[in-house]
Amino acid sequence: MNKENFLIICIIISFNIFGNSFQDGNLEFINKDYEKAEISYLNDIKENGEDLNTLFNLANLYIIIGEDGKALLNLYKARIISPGDKSITKEIENIEDKLNIKNQYKYFIPLSYNHLFFITIISLLIFSISIFILSLLKKNIYFSIIPLGFFLLFLSLLININSHKNDIIAINGSEVYISPYPGSDSSFKLEEGSIARVEEEHGDFLFITDKENRYGWILKNNIGFIWKQ
């Protein structure tokens, strides 16, 4: 069974599970009416929020019509919902190989806010239990350096992850300018599918830094936020 047939079967099976917009999108997808299918999937996201199946189908739609930046955006969104999904990971790797933008995985940390909350609770619990046990054993204060070190490690991870909440993907190749004003010179070009981070905004522009530490201003309509804003 090839990949396209498998996707169609998955779409058909899901007809009785999801809302009307999703079902409409699936029918339109099967009938290769990709323009209407895109509208239906986007309406489903607007009505019901970001769902793994909708994001995955929408990403595959964009792959078919050659909009790889939008496909990557939706696949990364899907990966936040399901970090361990190997099919999503493989799709991302295939597109990034095609666009020659490798090593973005190390730049992006795909954890949801639920994961972050869980890590925070666990780190605080480990720290508290460790200090309590050490106090009962009347150990020297130097022994508390070990649990404190673990706590600071977790805290550093959380700060690093939190910094990724403004990660964006270029949905098409776009010039990045040295200032957010008309006629400004180009600083560099952010290639389609590339990940960058938003630092601030000004009107229709966002100030970004990419994984190579290049920075400048990009038009908002050329990017998409990975995390739900």
N, C-alpha and C positions, 0 to 999 in steps of 0.2 A: 504493500500500500504506500503510494507516494505521499509526500507532505501535504499537497493541496487537497487530496481526497480525505486525508485524516482530519484536516482543519474543517472541511465541509461537514463531516460526520459529527465532529464536536459541536459545530454550530447547530445542526439539526437536533441533536440530543438536548441542547440547552433551551429549545423553544418554549418548553412548558415550565421553565424555572424563572425566567426573568421578565421584566416589564415589556410593554408594547414597543417602545422605541428600540430596545435591544432586539426584539424579534423582527421588527421592520428592517433594522440594519442587517441582520443575518440573511433575510430573504433577498434584500437588495445586493448584498455581497455575493450570494450564490448566483444571482442573475447578472453579475458583473456590472451592476449600476453603481459604481464606486462613489460617484458624487453624492447620490442620495444616501448611500450607506454611511458615508462619512457624517452627513448631517444627522442621521438617526442615532449613530453612536455618540456623537457630541451632545445631542439632546438627552440621551440616556444618562450621560455623566452629569449633565446640568440638573436633571430631575432627581437622580438617585445617588449621586456621588461617584467617586472613582472606584470602579470594580475591576477585579483582576481579569475577568473574562472579556469585559468591554474593552479595556485597555489593550489586551493581547490581540483581540480581533482588529481593533483600530490600527494597531502597529502593523499587523500583517497586510491590512489594506494599503497603508502608506508604502510598505515594501513593494507591493505589486505595482503601484502607480509611480514608483521611483522617487518618493519624498522621504529619503533616508533620515534626514534630521528629525522630522516629525515622528518617524518610526522609532528612532532611538529614544526620543523624549517619552513616548508612551511605554516603551519597554523598561526604561529606568523607573518610571512611576509604578509599573507592575512589579518590578523587583523589590521595591520598598514594601509592598504588600506581601510578597512571597520571596524572601531573599534566597531560599534554598532551591528554587525552581530551576532545574538544569536546562529546560527548553528555553526559558527566558534568557539565561546566561549565554546559551549557544547562539541565540538570535542576535544578541548584543555583540558578541565577538565577531560574528559573520559580517555584520554591517560595519563595525569599526575596522575590520581588516579591509573591507571594500573601500572605505573612505581613507584608509591609511592613517588612522588616528588611534594608535595603540596606547596601552598603559593608562587608560582613563579609570580603570577599576580601582587602582591604588589611590587615585585622587578623590574618588567618590565613595562615601561610606553608606551603604544601603540599609539603614535601620529606621524603623518607624518610631513615632513618639511613644508607643506602647513599649517597644524594646528599650528605649531610653529610660522610661520610668522604672522598668524592671531592673535595669542595671543600677540605677540610683539607689533603689530600695535595698538591693543585695549588697552593694558596697557599704552603705550605712550600717546594715545589719552585721556584716563581717567586722567592721571597725568597732562597733559597740560591744559585740560579744568578745572580741579579742581584748579590749581594754578591761572589760568586766572580769574575765578569767585571770588576767595578769594582776588585777587588784586583789582578787581572792588568794592568789598564790604569793602575793606580796613580793613580786619580782621587781628587780631594779627597773627604773624608768627607761633605761636604755633598751629593754626588751620591747617597749611599746613602739620603737622605731619600725619594727617589722610590720605590724598591722597598719601603722601610719603610712608606711611606704606603699602598701597595697591600696589604701584609701586614696592617696594622692595619685596613684596610677589610674584608678578608676575615674577620679575627678578630671584628670588630664584627658582621658578618653572622652568623657562627656563634653568637655569644653570643645574638643576637636570636632566631635560629631555635631554639636550645636552650631558650629561655624559653617556647616554644610547646608543649613536650612535655606540659604539663599543661592544654592547651586542652580545654574541654568544650562540649557543646551541651545546651541545655535541651530534653529530649524532650517536655516539656509545660510550659505556663505555670506558674510557681511563685513563691511568695513568698520573698523573701530577707530574713532576720531580722538584727537588730542583735547578737544573741548566740546561741550554740548551746544554749540551754536552753529547756525548755517554758515557754510563756506569754510568750516574748519578742515585742516589737513588730516589725512589718514595717518594713524599710528601703525596699524597692522590690519591684516584680514583674519577674522575668526572663521575658520573653516566650518562647513556644514557638519553638524553632529558633535562639535567640540564642546566640552564642558568648561564653564567659567563660573566665577563667583561674583555676585552683586555686592558692591560696597555702599553705594548711595544712588540716589536718582535725582534727576533735574528735568522737569517737563517730560518730553517724549524720550528722553535718554536715560540710560543706566550706566553708572561707572562700574566697570568689571575688571577683574584680574583673572588671567587664565593660568593653566597648570605650569606654564613656563615663566610665570611672574611678569608677563606683559600686561599692560593696563591701558585703559582708555574708555571712551564713551561709545555706546552702541544703542541703536534705536530699539525701543521696546518690542516693536512688532516683528523683529527678527529673532527673538528668543522665546523660550518657554521655560517656566520654572518647574524643576523636577519635583520639589516638595509642594504640597498643596498650600496655596497662599491664603 
